[in-house]
Amino acid sequence: MRENSGIKIDLLLGRITKLWTRTKKQILDNCGLTHSQFEILSAIYHFTASRHEIIQIHLSEKTGIDPMTTSTILRNLEKKGLITRVRGIQNTRVVFVELSPNGYTVYKKASKEIIVLNKSLYRRINSNNLTKELLLLSSELGKINN
């Protein structure tokens, strides 16, 4: 949409982000997860799928979540029985992380519901054009923030 259409792009982006985040939060709430917990579970799932060894610092780097916050999130996920953590034998500072069977189930359920949401939201949108424009906007914001 153009500025001259009467809609300010920044306000529209803010509104879309707020509504999309609220809807996604409802899905994650129903699964007993926060957005950050879902991000961590997602990273663990993808590391596991690609057969990479998973340590806490990798999760922090992959998700962009501060290492101390990542540690807290992992502790909470472990209390919920969604992950297991094991200290390294050779280097006890290293903590290896895995999804528990229940964690896998919860992650897959949340992921599937978010995929269904996204398909519904994007069904009438030209995703190639939208992606191109959003990548351009991201690039411009990246230049400003560097």
TIROLUM-277396 format. One record per residue (C-alpha): y, x, z; residue number from 1. Coordinates in nm, 2 decimals. Layout:
<nufis>
- Y; X; Z; NUM .
...
</nufis>
This chain:
<nufis>
- 0.00; 0.00; 0.00; 1 .
- 0.35; 0.12; -0.08; 2 .
- 0.64; 0.13; 0.16; 3 .
- 0.83; -0.11; -0.05; 4 .
- 0.57; -0.38; 0.00; 5 .
- 0.72; -0.45; 0.34; 6 .
- 0.43; -0.29; 0.53; 7 .
- 0.49; 0.04; 0.70; 8 .
- 0.18; 0.27; 0.64; 9 .
- 0.20; 0.43; 0.99; 10 .
- 0.20; 0.09; 1.16; 11 .
- -0.09; -0.04; 0.94; 12 .
- -0.30; 0.28; 1.01; 13 .
- -0.23; 0.23; 1.38; 14 .
- -0.34; -0.13; 1.37; 15 .
- -0.65; -0.06; 1.17; 16 .
- -0.75; 0.23; 1.40; 17 .
- -0.70; 0.01; 1.71; 18 .
- -0.90; -0.28; 1.58; 19 .
- -1.18; -0.06; 1.45; 20 .
- -1.20; 0.13; 1.77; 21 .
- -1.21; -0.19; 1.98; 22 .
- -1.49; -0.33; 1.76; 23 .
- -1.69; -0.01; 1.78; 24 .
- -1.63; 0.00; 2.16; 25 .
- -1.79; -0.35; 2.19; 26 .
- -2.10; -0.23; 2.01; 27 .
- -2.12; 0.09; 2.22; 28 .
- -2.06; -0.11; 2.54; 29 .
- -2.35; -0.33; 2.45; 30 .
- -2.57; -0.02; 2.43; 31 .
- -2.43; 0.12; 2.76; 32 .
- -2.25; 0.40; 2.59; 33 .
- -1.89; 0.54; 2.58; 34 .
- -1.75; 0.67; 2.25; 35 .
- -1.78; 1.03; 2.37; 36 .
- -2.14; 0.97; 2.49; 37 .
- -2.23; 0.83; 2.14; 38 .
- -2.06; 1.14; 1.98; 39 .
- -2.27; 1.37; 2.19; 40 .
- -2.59; 1.18; 2.13; 41 .
- -2.51; 1.18; 1.75; 42 .
- -2.46; 1.55; 1.75; 43 .
- -2.79; 1.61; 1.94; 44 .
- -2.97; 1.38; 1.70; 45 .
- -2.83; 1.56; 1.39; 46 .
- -2.91; 1.91; 1.54; 47 .
- -3.26; 1.79; 1.61; 48 .
- -3.31; 1.65; 1.27; 49 .
- -3.20; 1.98; 1.11; 50 .
- -3.43; 2.16; 1.36; 51 .
- -3.15; 2.36; 1.52; 52 .
- -3.17; 2.48; 1.87; 53 .
- -2.92; 2.28; 2.08; 54 .
- -2.71; 2.43; 2.35; 55 .
- -2.41; 2.28; 2.52; 56 .
- -2.15; 2.50; 2.36; 57 .
- -2.28; 2.39; 2.01; 58 .
- -2.23; 2.03; 2.11; 59 .
- -1.88; 2.10; 2.23; 60 .
- -1.80; 2.28; 1.90; 61 .
- -1.96; 2.01; 1.68; 62 .
- -1.79; 1.72; 1.85; 63 .
- -1.45; 1.88; 1.93; 64 .
- -1.50; 1.78; 2.29; 65 .
- -1.39; 2.03; 2.56; 66 .
- -1.69; 2.23; 2.70; 67 .
- -1.63; 2.11; 3.06; 68 .
- -1.60; 1.75; 2.94; 69 .
- -1.92; 1.79; 2.74; 70 .
- -2.10; 1.92; 3.05; 71 .
- -1.99; 1.60; 3.24; 72 .
- -2.09; 1.38; 2.96; 73 .
- -2.43; 1.55; 2.94; 74 .
- -2.48; 1.51; 3.31; 75 .
- -2.41; 1.14; 3.28; 76 .
- -2.64; 1.10; 2.99; 77 .
- -2.91; 1.28; 3.18; 78 .
- -2.86; 1.05; 3.48; 79 .
- -2.91; 0.75; 3.24; 80 .
- -3.23; 0.91; 3.12; 81 .
- -3.10; 0.95; 2.76; 82 .
- -3.13; 1.33; 2.74; 83 .
- -3.31; 1.62; 2.91; 84 .
- -3.16; 1.96; 2.98; 85 .
- -3.35; 2.28; 3.04; 86 .
- -3.20; 2.61; 3.15; 87 .
- -3.30; 2.91; 2.93; 88 .
- -3.56; 3.14; 3.07; 89 .
- -3.41; 3.46; 2.94; 90 .
- -3.05; 3.36; 2.98; 91 .
- -3.00; 3.10; 3.26; 92 .
- -2.65; 3.03; 3.15; 93 .
- -2.79; 2.87; 2.83; 94 .
- -2.88; 2.50; 2.86; 95 .
- -3.10; 2.35; 2.60; 96 .
- -3.06; 1.97; 2.53; 97 .
- -3.29; 1.71; 2.38; 98 .
- -3.29; 1.34; 2.34; 99 .
- -3.54; 1.16; 2.56; 100 .
- -3.75; 0.88; 2.40; 101 .
- -3.51; 0.63; 2.55; 102 .
- -3.21; 0.83; 2.43; 103 .
- -3.35; 0.82; 2.08; 104 .
- -3.40; 0.44; 2.09; 105 .
- -3.05; 0.38; 2.23; 106 .
- -2.89; 0.62; 1.98; 107 .
- -3.07; 0.46; 1.68; 108 .
- -2.97; 0.11; 1.80; 109 .
- -2.61; 0.20; 1.84; 110 .
- -2.60; 0.39; 1.51; 111 .
- -2.76; 0.11; 1.32; 112 .
- -2.51; -0.15; 1.46; 113 .
- -2.22; 0.08; 1.36; 114 .
- -2.36; 0.13; 1.01; 115 .
- -2.39; -0.25; 0.97; 116 .
- -2.03; -0.29; 1.09; 117 .
- -1.91; -0.03; 0.85; 118 .
- -2.09; -0.18; 0.55; 119 .
- -1.94; -0.52; 0.64; 120 .
- -1.59; -0.37; 0.67; 121 .
- -1.60; -0.17; 0.35; 122 .
- -1.78; -0.42; 0.13; 123 .
- -1.47; -0.52; -0.07; 124 .
- -1.30; -0.18; -0.06; 125 .
- -1.31; 0.09; -0.33; 126 .
- -1.45; 0.36; -0.10; 127 .
- -1.39; 0.64; -0.35; 128 .
- -1.02; 0.56; -0.38; 129 .
- -0.98; 0.51; 0.00; 130 .
- -1.17; 0.84; 0.07; 131 .
- -0.95; 1.03; -0.17; 132 .
- -0.63; 0.90; -0.02; 133 .
- -0.75; 0.96; 0.34; 134 .
- -0.85; 1.31; 0.26; 135 .
- -0.50; 1.37; 0.11; 136 .
- -0.34; 1.23; 0.43; 137 .
- -0.57; 1.44; 0.64; 138 .
- -0.48; 1.75; 0.45; 139 .
- -0.11; 1.68; 0.48; 140 .
- -0.15; 1.62; 0.86; 141 .
- -0.35; 1.94; 0.88; 142 .
- -0.06; 2.14; 0.72; 143 .
- 0.19; 2.00; 0.97; 144 .
- -0.04; 2.07; 1.27; 145 .
- -0.12; 2.43; 1.18; 146 .
</nufis>
